[in-house]
């Protein structure tokens, strides 16, 4: 569970550990998915933990013990969604960095794209109401993709495709940060055309890879 500052509006300070039956987290994925559904449908302001409990067919007390505040539930739900989209154990290995980055782009239906935009809009509303949650939101939205980018870029360094002197930490943040800005601020879809343009026009040049990298990736 995401830990928030006790001073955060709606947050509850951690209680002392209690003896008793160990909590069962097997239903967490269902509950988090229900949270995303409700968030997409109602927005952050209209969402309640009671609504999520009803959608997931779970006891309200169970949710309140696991997620004392709505903000914690939303952040964990979005983080879970991002982890599913970007599983580090099944990363592509095409032989080129461009090929790997392009292979990460997953096709989404129009309905799924709209759902994700609604979820991101809910996150934006949450941050606007509680700016102190920005770091937790960043860890849920941006960091999962940045971590995958770091793995792929380091792999490219190991095979000699790019220089190890590149600022990997900063460059790994480019695409997830710009994608988040596009979704949250501009309220535009993060589609394949946008991501490919970002990879070819910003990320690869920042790593010292020009048009030749694209030609090599396309030929492989």
C-alpha positions in Angstrom: 0.0 0.0 0.0 1.3 3.5 -0.8 2.2 5.3 2.4 1.0 8.9 2.6 1.9 11.6 5.1 -0.5 11.6 8.0 -1.1 15.3 7.4 -2.4 14.5 3.9 -6.2 15.3 3.7 -8.1 12.1 4.0 -5.1 10.1 5.1 -5.1 8.1 8.3 -2.0 7.5 10.5 -0.8 3.9 10.6 -2.2 2.0 13.6 -0.1 -0.2 15.8 0.1 -3.7 14.6 -2.6 -6.0 15.9 -2.5 -9.7 16.6 -5.0 -11.8 14.6 -5.5 -13.3 11.2 -3.2 -12.3 8.5 -4.8 -10.1 5.8 -5.7 -11.7 2.6 -4.5 -9.7 -0.4 -5.6 -12.2 -3.1 -8.5 -10.0 -4.1 -6.4 -6.8 -4.4 -6.1 -7.0 -8.2 -9.9 -7.2 -8.5 -10.4 -4.3 -6.1 -7.8 -2.1 -7.8 -9.4 -2.8 -11.2 -12.8 -1.8 -9.8 -11.2 1.4 -8.5 -10.0 2.2 -12.0 -13.4 1.6 -13.4 -15.1 3.8 -10.9 -12.4 6.5 -11.3 -12.9 6.5 -15.1 -16.7 6.7 -14.7 -17.1 9.3 -12.0 -13.8 11.2 -11.8 -11.8 11.6 -8.6 -14.3 14.0 -6.9 -17.3 11.7 -7.5 -15.5 8.5 -6.5 -15.9 7.0 -3.0 -14.4 3.9 -1.4 -17.9 2.6 -0.8 -18.6 2.7 -4.6 -15.4 0.7 -5.2 -16.4 -1.8 -2.6 -19.8 -2.3 -4.2 -18.2 -2.7 -7.7 -15.7 -5.2 -6.4 -18.3 -7.0 -4.3 -16.0 -6.6 -1.3 -16.6 -5.5 2.3 -16.2 -1.8 2.9 -14.2 -2.6 6.1 -11.7 -4.6 4.0 -11.0 -1.7 1.7 -10.7 0.9 4.6 -8.2 -1.4 6.4 -6.1 -1.8 3.2 -6.5 1.8 1.9 -7.4 4.3 4.7 -7.9 7.1 2.1 -9.3 7.4 -1.4 -6.0 8.9 -2.6 -4.0 5.8 -1.5 -6.5 3.6 -3.3 -6.2 5.6 -6.5 -2.4 5.8 -6.5 -2.1 2.0 -5.9 -4.6 1.3 -8.6 -2.8 3.4 -11.2 0.5 1.9 -10.2 -0.9 -1.6 -10.6 -2.2 -0.6 -14.1 1.3 0.6 -15.1 3.0 -2.5 -13.8 0.7 -4.7 -15.9 1.4 -2.6 -19.0 5.2 -2.7 -18.4 6.3 -6.1 -17.1 10.1 -6.0 -16.7 10.2 -9.8 -16.9 9.0 -9.8 -20.5 10.9 -7.0 -22.1 11.5 -7.1 -25.9 15.0 -7.9 -27.2 15.1 -6.9 -30.9 18.9 -6.3 -31.0 18.5 -2.5 -31.3 17.4 0.1 -28.8 14.9 1.7 -31.2 13.4 -1.7 -32.0 13.0 -2.4 -28.2 11.4 1.0 -27.5 9.0 0.6 -30.5 8.1 -3.0 -29.4 7.0 -1.6 -26.0 4.2 0.3 -27.7 1.1 -1.7 -27.1 -1.9 -1.4 -29.4 -5.0 -0.1 -27.6 -8.6 0.1 -28.6 -10.3 3.5 -28.8 -12.3 2.5 -25.7 -9.2 1.5 -23.7 -7.5 4.7 -24.7 -10.4 6.8 -23.6 -10.6 4.9 -20.4 -7.0 5.6 -19.6 -7.4 9.3 -20.4 -10.3 9.4 -18.0 -8.2 7.7 -15.3 -5.4 10.2 -15.9 -7.9 13.1 -15.7 -8.9 11.7 -12.3 -5.3 11.7 -11.2 -4.9 15.3 -12.3 -7.9 16.3 -10.2 -6.5 14.5 -7.2 -3.1 16.3 -7.5 -4.8 19.7 -8.0 -6.7 19.2 -4.7 -3.6 17.8 -2.9 -0.3 18.9 -4.5 1.6 17.1 -1.8 0.6 13.9 -3.5 2.6 14.8 -6.6 5.6 12.6 -5.7 3.4 9.6 -5.0 1.6 10.1 -8.3 4.9 10.4 -10.1 6.1 7.1 -8.6 2.9 5.5 -9.9 2.7 7.0 -13.4 6.2 8.0 -14.6 8.7 5.8 -12.7 7.5 2.3 -14.0 8.1 3.4 -17.6 11.4 5.2 -16.7 12.6 2.0 -14.9 12.0 0.0 -18.1 13.7 2.6 -20.2 16.8 2.5 -18.0 17.0 -1.3 -18.4 16.7 -1.0 -22.2 19.2 1.8 -22.4 21.7 0.1 -20.2 21.4 -3.0 -22.3 22.2 -0.9 -25.4 25.3 0.4 -23.6 26.4 -3.2 -22.8 26.2 -4.2 -26.4 28.1 -1.1 -27.5 25.2 0.6 -29.4 25.5 3.8 -27.4 28.0 5.5 -25.1 28.0 4.8 -21.4 28.6 8.5 -20.8 25.0 9.3 -21.7 22.8 10.8 -19.0 20.7 7.6 -18.8 18.8 8.8 -15.7 17.5 11.9 -17.4 16.9 10.4 -20.8 14.9 7.5 -19.3 12.5 10.1 -18.0 11.8 11.9 -21.3 9.1 9.7 -22.8 7.1 8.9 -19.7 7.2 12.6 -18.6 6.1 13.9 -22.0 3.5 11.2 -22.3 2.1 12.2 -18.9 2.1 15.8 -19.8 0.2 15.1 -23.0 -2.4 13.0 -21.2 -2.9 15.0 -18.0 -2.4 18.6 -19.2 -3.1 18.6 -23.0 -5.8 15.8 -22.6 -4.7 14.2 -25.8 -4.2 10.5 -26.4 -0.7 9.0 -26.1 -1.0 7.1 -29.4 1.6 5.2 -31.4 2.3 8.1 -33.8 3.2 10.4 -30.8 5.4 7.8 -29.2 7.3 6.9 -32.4 7.9 10.6 -33.1 9.1 11.0 -29.5 11.5 8.1 -29.8 12.9 9.1 -33.2 12.9 12.9 -32.7 14.0 13.2 -29.0 15.1 10.1 -27.2 17.4 8.5 -29.8 19.1 11.8 -30.7 19.7 12.5 -27.0 21.6 9.2 -26.9 23.6 10.1 -29.9 21.6 7.9 -32.3 20.4 9.6 -35.4 18.5 8.6 -38.5 20.9 5.7 -39.0 19.5 4.0 -35.9 16.0 4.0 -37.4 17.3 2.6 -40.7 19.2 -0.1 -38.9 16.2 -1.1 -36.8 13.9 -1.2 -39.8 16.4 -3.4 -41.7 16.8 -5.9 -38.8 
